[in-house]
Amino acid sequence: MLRVAVVGSGPSGVYTAQSLVEQSAVPGVRVHVLDRLPCPYGLVRYGVAPDHEKIKSLQNNLRTVLEHDRVSFVGGVEVGTGALTPARLLELYHAVVYCVGAAKDRRLGIPGEDLAGSCSATDFVSWYSAHPDAASNGFDLGARSAVVIGVGNVAVDVARILARGAEELRPTDVPQTALGALAVSRVRAVHMVGRRGPSQARFTTKELRELGSLPDADARVDAAELALDPAFADPAGLPAVNRRNVAVLREWADAAPRDHGSRSIRLRFFLRPVELLGEGGRVTAVRFERTVPDGDGGVRPTGLFEDIEAQLVLRAVGYRGAPPAGLPFDPASGTVPHLAGRMLRDAAAAPGEYVAGWIKRGPTGVIGTNRPCAKETVASLLADASLLLRRRPLGDPLDAMRKLGLRPVEWPGWLAIEEAEAALGLALGRRSVKIPDWEGLLRAAYGDTSLQHP
Ligand code: NAP
């Protein structure tokens, strides 16, 4: 029997587990899906916006895999510098697949980035997703004007959440504290700003359209600014998604001003952030330099500047892989070096260690992109099976983890968290509401008052 640990229970980890148990080349494969958190599903639980219920419902598919009789969820165990190092983990399994994602956010590297009121969009997402590591003091939405830097899908998510009324989010599982802050939010203007042109924006068309159809917010673009992009006039040579985006933006530019909502979302382009301006340690505006297309897909600066007022700035300029302790790492790409999913240590394939998902290919693509990515890695692992089966893993992995002082949360522990969240929702007169803190999660998972998380 081949015993495999998958580290990370987000989509890439779960699709890896699924590929492993669905293949027939090696019968009887057993998979433990480990996670640092006591909750499974990674970014589907802690990244997909609460109002995207259809994407959230992917959890049901992931659940089916984690409930497979040859797959076990093992939450609350961190692989890294603590008791459970990668070397120790490899002693417990024939193979380990790291699906740890890209945990950090990219920075702008411009003056003023650390002023109060300037944050990463990923921190904002963690807060409204009830991630237990989110800053406990949360977000004060006293700002009138917010600037979101970047025009990818994360930028669209945070702009949309800022522009939605709390009542629209009440039926979701958004945590109660975030709902309370959104209910008294003073944000009226949201500016979402791209450094290149509309034809180069990274958001997908469905997400863009949704921004234009919010019940209480008006999405606007400036026709003259869009026209700076040559591909806007002639989108024929663009990839399909960009062509569709251009078509939506053109509809918005051509539409008569609606002014129907109490909030506005303005999409801006060809503005490169150069500095965050502040007063008394708090951000007051973002200074942008206007850019123009360089004819080669990039932009060049013009020496002309524009300040946009902002008491809240969210930078949504992409995720970045963090070096996983004890694993090789390429800082330039933010990924673990690999060959078809086989981890490379000192440029040579490390038998027994594999990667899949964002830590393998970088933080791009939609959830479904993880399927073929996981399949490729599993094909490499299975091709190595006869070699891997010569290794002799030590004893029962969960017993070994307990001996190391860890306290794994198994599937019943996760189900207890789900029940506690349903009960919390009932008490608040809402549907299931997420528990936002470690203490609450562990109390539910362990079913006792001993909350220590080793
Ligand atoms: P992304 O798609 O890579 O977009 C990053 C944005 O930041 C781009 O507009 C980029 O502009 C801009 N940017 C980067 N560095 C910048 C700088 N120094 N100054 C100004 N702008 C800068 O990243 P993301 O939005 O974090 O999304 C990550 C992945 O998750 C994507 O594959 C996304 O589709 C996926 N996702 C999907 C959904 C969904 O399906 N609903 C939701 C969230 C995330 P340039 O293009 O000029 O570099």
Residues whose N, C-alpha, C, O or C-beta is under 5 A from the ligand:
A	BS01	NAP	L108 G150 V151 G152 N153 V154 A155 R195 R196 Q200 R202 A316 V317 G318 Y319 P363 T364 G365 V366
